[in-house]
Amino acid sequence: MAKSTKLILGPPGTGKTHRLVDIVAALLDRGVEARKIAFLSYTKAGSYAGIDRITDRFNLKESDRIYMRNLHSILFRELLLKKEYVMSSEHYRRFGKSIGMNFVGHYSEDLGNEDDRYLFLIDLQRVNNETFKKYTGTFDVEKLYYIGKQYSRYKQAFNVFDFTDMLDRSMNELGALDVEYMIGDEMQDTPPLQWAVLDQLFSNAHWVLAGDDDQAIFEWAGASVPHFLARASGDNVEILEHSFRIPDNLTPTVLSLRNKLKSGMPKAYRGRQHVGQFEYVGSVGRLAQPLRDTIKAGESWLMLARTNLLLQEYETSLAVAGVLYEKDGKLSIDQRYIDYVIAYVKRQRGDLAKKEEEALLVNYTRDMDRIALVSWDNNCVFTSTVILLLKRYLIRNGFTEVVPVKLMTVHKAKGLEADNVAVLMDSSKQVDTNFHRNSDEEHRIMYVAMTRMKKRLYLVASSGKYSFPLYPFMTKKVPSYDIS
């Protein structure tokens, strides 16, 4: 076990990562070597943001921060593995083909890939057997056993490992690392097997662990909130009490949902001094006017749903409204169209076009000889809808803007924020079943969704058979204010 442990509980927007960076900075100022400090996170955004701040502030080299990375990277280094030793997407494809199945190598609740679900369950049984038992009756036991046996044989035949293999190997092959302080972010998402590995690797270190049990939304994948809270004892807990994200007048609304949780450590916090807006709307279409007004004002949007399939409701409505959006890192309009307009404007300015830009001009321009004479929108082959999207949101003086509207599931939005957040109340049969089995998990997921906003929050009424429960406080409108 650790020499000492400090637990930092940070509700949404309270600056957990900033607090940890300050702690690391204080250690470095005291003369602790950077290579004696581990900085871990279970989200890339949290880990890399913190590491980047520390690196820039102290001008650290790669060799100085060998343990400032995620656990996967640390084990890869300590076990002296090479890239070819790790299960890749190609390995999963070949393994699947060998037994007549189709594997991608990753799984989430709503992807719907039943084959990958079996690999997920095989892994879950190893990292958190208690969570695995909750899935009893939802899969073919003989099929699971068969796939598991064949999977082990495949890895042995090709001498490759997955992340859970690395965890097992580290328990058998690695001792305590030469680290004085282990700083961990988003630790509420840690499964039991990883806790065991951390206990072994950092047994000689002082620990500082940050997280929020109220935002633990990966229990389905093995994360253990009890293991996280078990690190709390006596006066070793610090609770961050000021959210720099949530408007102060909306904190009662989100705390009303948080208080629906049956378990967890009680905590209260105040918001920032800003008047926010909360509204329950009858359909996605009712967001058209707020979208137009706020995008014009340069504000950002997160449009969230419980599953990928439910995001289609947003996509349909946004297409009708002519609103450009980003989903899974891809624009709702072809990137080549954007690159074409940039190339066109550059040509008008007399800049030399690159080979690929010249190809775009040839493909999408009606009359190359008129480029110097007319604007791109009067000389391209695009439809009027595409032209409208490009003119409205992308082009400012020949350069592209950041797309202000992003669509994603709640799980992918963890750690993100936006001026405006819309949350679909729609659910699914599987999620509805999970709510009646584990209401805390679904309450946490909705809590994470509702606490991404900086200015306005919109809950959108369900249009389907299944819905998240509509509590009275969810329909009480908080007065709006003039966005200008």
Secondary structure by P-SEA (a helix, b strand, c coil): cccbbbbbbbcccccaaaaaaaaaaaaaaaccccccbbbbbccaaaaaaaaaaaaaacccccccccccccaaaaaaaaacccccccccaaaaaaaaaaaccccccccccccccaaaaaaaaaaaaaacaaaaaaacccccaaaaaaaaaaaaaaaaaaccccaaaaaaaaacccccccccbbbbcccccccaaaaaaaaaacccbbbbbbbbcccccccccccccccccccccccccccccccccccccaaaaaaaaaacccccbbbbbccccbbbbbbcccccccaaaaaaaaaaacbbbbbbccccccaaaaaaaaaaacccccccccccccaaaaaaaaaaaaaaacccccaaaaaaaaaccccccccccccccccccccaaaaaaaacccccccccccccbbbbcccccccccccbbbbbccccaaaaaaaaacaaaaaaaaaaaaaccccbbbbbcccccccccccccccccccccccc
